[in-house]
Amino acid sequence: MPNVSITYKRAFIFTFFLLFLSSVDAQEKSKLELLIDKAYSIIEGPTAKPRKNYFFVVPIWSVSPETGIKLGASFGYVFKTADDSTTRPSSVRLNSSYTQLRQFSIRPHVDIFFKQNTYNLKAQYVYNDFNEYYWGVGNTSPGSAKELYNFNQHRFNARLVKQVFKNWYFGPQLMYEKIYKIDFSALSNTQQSNIPGINGYEVFGAGLALAFDNRNNVFFPTSGAYLEISNHLFLNPTINSYRYKTLLMDLRKYVTVGKRDVFAAQFLGSYNSGLVPFRQMPTIGNDMIMRGYYNGRYRDNHYFALQAEYRKFIWGPVGAAVFVGLGNVGTNVSDLTKQIKHNYGIGLRGLMIRKEHLNARIDIGFGDKNTRGVYFTIAEAF
């Protein structure tokens, strides 16, 4: 079996080399460009009559102790609701996977911009019959606390916002989640603990979202900013197993560097009060932020993360990125300054749809205590 550490290092060095590759032979480039143009003509249609909508399929594959071999696919459809230069592209995604240990997951998602961006609808449904690792709650939970548990999940969230002023959006949102059939090891005492929701829960909440968005592209911004402040209230005792409130802040900024490179930065913060179920608590680590940590390695009532990424054009459809970040969770807001976690990493980009600049990406992230993760997905992390 290959040495995983060596494999990661080789991938890191190879990607780092590509990041700073500055030129190729002119004759070879010309041949490659012809081949690339031919491939894109199949995807985008002929120049005289280009396609307006795009359909793509990306395979899902991984191997891990908790799942065995995981296989699946991500189906995507990109389109516009109006034929003008103002209306942003909309997308519909369906991710589904099945594992060697008979675990199943399906996640449809829509992000629709109506004519001239008057309204924006985001909605996602998640069904999981799966398992994951659990280390407890807090920013100092030890690695030795790691244990595997199984669970079933239904989750639905939706948001409909209206453009009330230029680039300003406001509207309602809701979220429903049910976690059931939670099963820890027979030797575990976790389900006898007082962690909210550790034996299952059901919650339904509603709130409001305010967003400012003047990014010049939703898939690959090179200038502009995004600001979001939103909340959910889970207060009705007849519907909710637990009563609590959530507040989220998301700030992003994009700056063009040179002719085609981009510097991007993001701050994400979450504040929660009341009895928050453990799988509703914000967590460190996923393919979007704090890459390199297992999602759920650290979880608690409050959360912050800050990340910066440099996205470099290399040649043709190929790009690369380097990223760094800081983040933490805490029972109290003051705990966020203790035991701050860091991450860093590097990735490759492959341009799938030139017109909308939709990338496929592979990122390798590294965190504290030799944690690491590899992510293969569609679109930028933020």
C-alpha positions as CSV (number, residue, x, y, z in Angstrom):
1,M,0.0,0.0,0.0
2,P,1.5,3.4,-1.0
3,N,2.8,5.7,1.8
4,V,0.0,8.3,2.2
5,S,2.4,11.0,3.5
6,I,4.7,10.7,0.5
7,T,1.7,10.8,-1.9
8,Y,0.5,14.1,-0.3
9,K,4.0,15.6,-0.4
10,R,4.5,14.7,-4.1
11,A,1.1,16.1,-5.0
12,F,1.8,19.3,-3.1
13,I,5.2,19.7,-4.8
14,F,3.8,19.0,-8.2
15,T,1.0,21.5,-7.8
16,F,3.4,24.1,-6.4
17,F,5.5,23.7,-9.5
18,L,2.5,24.2,-11.8
19,L,1.5,27.3,-9.9
20,F,4.7,29.2,-11.0
21,L,5.0,27.7,-14.4
22,S,5.2,30.8,-16.6
23,S,5.6,29.7,-20.2
24,V,5.4,26.9,-22.7
25,D,6.8,26.3,-26.1
26,A,4.9,28.4,-28.7
27,Q,4.5,25.6,-31.3
28,E,3.3,23.1,-28.6
29,K,1.0,25.7,-27.2
30,S,-0.6,26.3,-30.6
31,K,-1.3,22.5,-31.0
32,L,-2.7,22.3,-27.5
33,E,-4.9,25.3,-28.1
34,L,-6.4,23.7,-31.2
35,L,-7.2,20.6,-29.2
36,I,-8.7,22.6,-26.3
37,D,-10.8,24.7,-28.7
38,K,-12.1,21.5,-30.2
39,A,-13.1,20.1,-26.8
40,Y,-14.8,23.3,-25.8
41,S,-16.7,23.4,-29.1
42,I,-18.3,20.1,-28.1
43,I,-19.3,21.5,-24.7
44,E,-20.3,25.0,-25.8
45,G,-21.6,24.4,-29.3
46,P,-20.3,26.0,-32.5
47,T,-19.2,29.6,-32.5
48,A,-22.1,30.6,-34.8
49,K,-24.7,29.1,-32.5
50,P,-23.3,28.6,-29.0
51,R,-25.3,26.8,-26.4
52,K,-27.1,28.8,-23.8
53,N,-27.5,26.0,-21.2
54,Y,-24.9,23.5,-20.1
55,F,-25.1,20.0,-18.6
56,F,-22.2,18.2,-16.9
57,V,-21.4,15.1,-14.9
58,V,-18.5,14.8,-12.5
59,P,-17.7,11.4,-10.8
60,I,-17.4,11.1,-7.0
61,W,-14.9,8.6,-5.7
62,S,-13.1,8.1,-2.4
63,V,-11.8,5.4,0.1
64,S,-11.9,5.8,3.9
65,P,-12.2,3.4,6.9
66,E,-15.7,4.6,7.8
67,T,-17.2,4.2,4.3
68,G,-15.0,1.7,2.4
69,I,-15.1,2.6,-1.3
70,K,-17.5,5.4,-2.1
71,L,-18.8,5.9,-5.6
72,G,-21.2,8.5,-7.0
73,A,-21.8,11.3,-9.4
74,S,-22.5,15.0,-9.4
75,F,-24.9,16.1,-12.1
76,G,-25.1,19.8,-12.9
77,Y,-27.1,22.1,-15.2
78,V,-26.3,25.8,-15.7
79,F,-28.8,28.1,-17.4
80,K,-30.2,31.6,-17.5
81,T,-33.8,32.5,-16.8
82,A,-33.5,35.5,-19.2
83,D,-31.5,36.2,-22.4
84,D,-29.7,39.4,-21.3
85,S,-26.3,40.5,-20.1
86,T,-27.6,41.4,-16.6
87,T,-29.3,38.2,-15.4
88,R,-26.8,35.9,-13.6
89,P,-26.5,32.2,-14.5
90,S,-28.6,29.8,-12.4
91,S,-27.6,26.3,-11.5
92,V,-29.2,23.0,-10.5
93,R,-27.0,20.3,-8.9
94,L,-27.6,16.7,-7.8
95,N,-25.0,14.9,-5.8
96,S,-25.5,11.3,-4.9
97,S,-23.2,8.5,-3.6
98,Y,-23.3,5.0,-2.3
99,T,-20.6,3.2,-0.3
100,Q,-19.1,-0.3,0.1
101,L,-20.7,-0.4,3.6
102,R,-24.2,0.4,2.2
103,Q,-24.3,4.0,3.1
104,F,-26.4,6.3,0.9
105,S,-26.5,10.1,0.4
106,I,-28.4,12.3,-2.0
107,R,-28.3,16.2,-2.1
108,P,-30.2,18.2,-4.7
109,H,-29.5,21.9,-4.8
110,V,-30.8,24.9,-6.7
111,D,-29.6,28.5,-7.0
112,I,-31.8,30.5,-9.4
113,F,-31.5,34.1,-10.4
114,F,-34.7,35.4,-12.0
115,K,-34.8,38.0,-14.8
116,Q,-32.4,40.9,-14.1
117,N,-31.7,39.3,-10.7
118,T,-34.9,40.7,-9.3
119,Y,-35.2,37.6,-7.1
120,N,-32.7,34.9,-6.0
121,L,-33.9,31.5,-4.8
122,K,-31.6,29.1,-3.0
123,A,-32.8,25.7,-1.8
124,Q,-31.2,22.4,-0.8
125,Y,-32.5,19.0,0.4
126,V,-30.2,16.4,2.1
127,Y,-30.9,12.8,2.9
128,N,-28.2,10.8,4.6
129,D,-28.1,7.2,5.8
130,F,-24.5,7.5,6.7
131,N,-21.9,7.7,9.5
132,E,-19.2,10.1,10.6
133,Y,-16.6,10.6,13.3
134,Y,-17.4,12.4,16.5
135,W,-14.9,14.0,19.0
136,G,-17.3,15.7,21.4
137,V,-17.9,19.5,21.8
138,G,-15.3,22.2,22.3
139,N,-12.1,23.6,20.8
140,T,-9.8,21.3,22.9
141,S,-11.5,17.9,22.3
142,P,-8.7,15.4,22.2
143,G,-7.9,13.1,19.3
144,S,-8.4,10.1,21.6
145,A,-12.1,11.0,21.9
146,K,-12.7,10.0,18.3
147,E,-15.6,7.5,17.8
148,L,-17.7,6.5,14.9
149,Y,-21.5,6.7,14.9
150,N,-24.3,6.1,12.4
151,F,-27.3,8.4,11.7
152,N,-30.1,9.2,9.4
153,Q,-30.9,12.7,8.3
154,H,-33.5,14.8,6.5
155,R,-32.5,18.4,6.0
156,F,-34.2,21.2,4.0
157,N,-33.3,24.8,3.8
158,A,-34.5,27.5,1.4
159,R,-34.1,31.3,0.9
160,L,-35.9,33.7,-1.3
161,V,-34.6,37.2,-1.5
162,K,-35.6,40.2,-3.5
163,Q,-33.3,42.9,-4.8
164,V,-34.6,46.0,-2.9
165,F,-31.9,48.4,-4.1
166,K,-29.1,47.9,-6.6
167,N,-27.0,44.9,-5.4
168,W,-28.9,44.7,-2.1
169,Y,-31.1,41.7,-1.4
170,F,-33.5,41.0,1.5
171,G,-36.0,38.2,2.2
172,P,-37.1,35.2,4.3
173,Q,-35.5,31.9,4.9
174,L,-36.3,28.6,6.6
175,M,-34.6,25.4,7.8
176,Y,-35.9,22.0,8.8
177,E,-33.7,19.1,10.1
178,K,-34.5,15.7,11.6
179,I,-31.7,13.5,12.9
180,Y,-32.7,10.0,13.9
181,K,-31.5,6.4,14.3
182,I,-28.3,7.6,16.0
183,D,-26.2,4.6,16.8
184,F,-22.9,4.8,18.7
185,S,-20.8,1.8,19.7
186,A,-22.2,-0.4,22.5
187,L,-19.1,0.4,24.5
188,S,-19.6,4.2,24.2
189,N,-21.1,6.4,26.9
190,T,-21.7,9.3,24.6
191,Q,-25.5,8.8,24.3
192,Q,-25.7,9.0,28.1
193,S,-24.2,12.4,28.1
194,N,-26.1,15.7,28.2
195,I,-25.1,16.9,24.8
196,P,-28.2,18.4,23.1
197,G,-29.6,16.2,20.4
198,I,-27.2,13.3,20.9
199,N,-30.1,10.8,20.8
200,G,-31.8,12.6,17.9
201,Y,-33.8,15.7,17.4
202,E,-36.2,17.6,15.1
203,V,-36.1,21.4,14.5
204,F,-37.8,23.9,12.3
205,G,-36.8,27.6,12.1
206,A,-37.3,30.7,10.1
207,G,-35.5,34.0,9.8
208,L,-34.4,36.8,7.5
209,A,-31.4,37.4,5.3
210,L,-29.8,40.6,4.1
211,A,-27.1,40.5,1.5
212,F,-25.0,42.9,-0.6
213,D,-23.5,41.4,-3.8
214,N,-21.7,43.2,-6.5
215,R,-19.4,40.4,-7.6
216,N,-18.7,40.4,-11.3
217,N,-19.2,36.7,-11.6
218,V,-20.9,34.2,-9.3
219,F,-18.7,31.2,-10.2
220,F,-15.3,33.0,-10.4
221,P,-15.3,36.5,-9.1
222,T,-12.4,38.7,-10.0
223,S,-13.7,41.9,-8.4
224,G,-16.4,43.1,-6.1
225,A,-17.6,42.0,-2.7
226,Y,-20.3,39.9,-1.0
227,L,-21.8,40.6,2.5
228,E,-24.4,38.6,4.2
229,I,-26.1,38.8,7.6
230,S,-28.8,36.2,8.4
231,N,-30.5,34.5,11.2
232,H,-32.8,31.6,12.2
233,L,-35.2,31.4,15.2
234,F,-36.0,27.9,16.5
235,L,-38.5,28.8,19.1
236,N,-41.8,26.9,18.7
237,P,-41.8,24.2,21.4
238,T,-44.4,22.1,19.7
239,I,-42.1,21.7,16.6
240,N,-38.6,22.0,18.0
241,S,-36.9,19.5,20.3
242,Y,-34.7,22.4,21.4
243,R,-35.2,26.2,21.4
244,Y,-32.3,28.4,20.2
245,K,-31.3,31.3,17.9
246,T,-28.6,31.5,15.2
247,L,-26.8,34.5,13.6
248,L,-24.5,34.2,10.6
249,M,-22.1,36.8,9.0
250,D,-20.3,36.1,5.7
251,L,-17.9,38.8,4.3
252,R,-16.0,38.2,1.0
253,K,-13.7,40.5,-1.1
254,Y,-12.1,39.9,-4.5
255,V,-9.3,41.9,-6.2
256,T,-7.8,41.4,-9.6
257,V,-4.0,41.1,-9.5
258,G,-2.1,41.8,-12.7
259,K,-4.0,40.8,-15.8
260,R,-5.8,37.6,-14.7
261,D,-4.9,36.5,-11.2
262,V,-7.2,37.0,-8.2
263,F,-6.7,37.6,-4.5
264,A,-9.8,36.6,-2.5
265,A,-10.5,36.8,1.2
266,Q,-13.4,35.7,3.4
267,F,-14.5,36.1,7.0
268,L,-17.2,33.8,8.4
269,G,-18.7,34.0,11.8
270,S,-21.6,32.2,13.6
271,Y,-23.2,33.1,17.0
272,N,-25.7,30.7,18.6
273,S,-27.7,31.0,21.8
274,G,-29.9,28.5,23.6
275,L,-29.7,24.7,23.6
276,V,-28.2,24.0,20.2
277,P,-28.3,20.4,18.9
278,F,-24.9,19.0,18.3
279,R,-25.2,18.7,14.5
280,Q,-26.6,22.2,14.3
281,M,-23.5,23.6,16.0
282,P,-21.0,25.2,13.6
283,T,-18.0,23.0,12.9
284,I,-14.4,23.4,11.7
285,G,-13.5,21.8,8.4
286,N,-15.1,21.1,5.0
287,D,-14.4,21.6,1.3
288,M,-15.3,25.3,1.5
289,I,-13.5,26.7,4.5
290,M,-10.8,25.4,6.9
291,R,-9.8,22.8,4.3
292,G,-7.6,20.2,5.9
293,Y,-9.8,19.4,8.9
294,Y,-12.4,16.6,9.0
295,N,-15.8,18.2,9.1
296,G,-16.9,18.0,12.8
297,R,-13.4,17.6,14.2
298,Y,-14.2,20.7,16.4
299,R,-17.8,21.9,17.1
300,D,-19.4,24.3,19.5
301,N,-21.9,27.1,19.9
302,H,-19.8,29.9,18.3
303,Y,-17.5,29.9,15.4
304,F,-15.2,32.1,13.3
305,A,-13.0,31.5,10.3
306,L,-10.8,33.7,8.1
307,Q,-9.3,32.6,4.9
308,A,-7.3,34.1,2.0
309,E,-6.7,32.6,-1.4
310,Y,-4.5,33.5,-4.4
311,R,-5.8,32.2,-7.6
312,K,-3.3,32.1,-10.5
313,F,-3.9,31.6,-14.2
314,I,-1.3,29.2,-15.6
315,W,-2.1,28.5,-19.2
316,G,-5.2,27.7,-21.3
317,P,-7.9,26.1,-19.1
318,V,-5.4,25.4,-16.2
319,G,-5.1,27.4,-13.0
320,A,-3.9,26.9,-9.5
321,A,-4.4,28.4,-6.0
322,V,-2.7,28.6,-2.7
323,F,-4.7,29.3,0.5
324,V,-4.3,29.9,4.2
325,G,-6.7,30.3,7.0
326,L,-7.5,30.6,10.8
327,G,-10.5,29.5,12.7
328,N,-11.9,28.3,16.0
329,V,-15.0,27.2,17.9
330,G,-16.0,28.1,21.4
331,T,-18.7,27.6,24.1
332,N,-18.4,31.3,24.9
333,V,-17.4,34.1,22.5
334,S,-14.2,34.6,24.6
335,D,-13.2,31.0,23.9
336,L,-12.7,31.9,20.2
337,T,-9.3,33.4,21.0
338,K,-8.0,30.3,22.7
339,Q,-6.4,27.4,20.8
340,I,-6.9,29.0,17.4
341,K,-6.5,26.5,14.5
342,H,-4.8,27.2,11.3
343,N,-4.8,25.6,7.8
344,Y,-3.0,26.0,4.5
345,G,-3.0,24.3,1.2
346,I,-2.7,24.3,-2.6
347,G,-4.9,23.3,-5.5
348,L,-5.4,22.9,-9.2
349,R,-8.2,24.3,-11.3
350,G,-9.6,23.1,-14.6
351,L,-12.0,25.4,-16.6
352,M,-15.2,23.4,-17.4
353,I,-17.4,26.2,-18.9
354,R,-15.5,29.2,-20.4
355,K,-18.4,31.5,-20.8
356,E,-19.4,31.4,-17.1
357,H,-15.8,30.5,-15.9
358,L,-17.0,27.5,-13.9
359,N,-14.0,25.5,-12.6
360,A,-13.5,22.0,-11.4
361,R,-11.0,22.0,-8.5
362,I,-8.8,19.7,-6.6
363,D,-7.5,21.1,-3.2
364,I,-5.1,19.6,-0.7
365,G,-5.5,21.1,2.7
366,F,-3.3,20.8,5.8
367,G,-4.2,21.6,9.4
368,D,-2.8,21.3,12.9
369,K,-1.5,18.0,14.3
370,N,-0.8,16.5,10.8
371,T,-4.5,16.6,9.7
372,R,-5.1,16.8,6.0
373,G,-7.8,16.5,3.4
374,V,-8.2,16.2,-0.4
375,Y,-11.3,17.7,-2.0
376,F,-12.5,17.2,-5.6
377,T,-15.5,19.3,-6.5
378,I,-17.1,22.0,-8.7
379,A,-16.7,25.8,-8.3
380,E,-14.5,27.8,-6.1
381,A,-14.5,27.5,-2.3
382,F,-15.9,31.0,-1.9
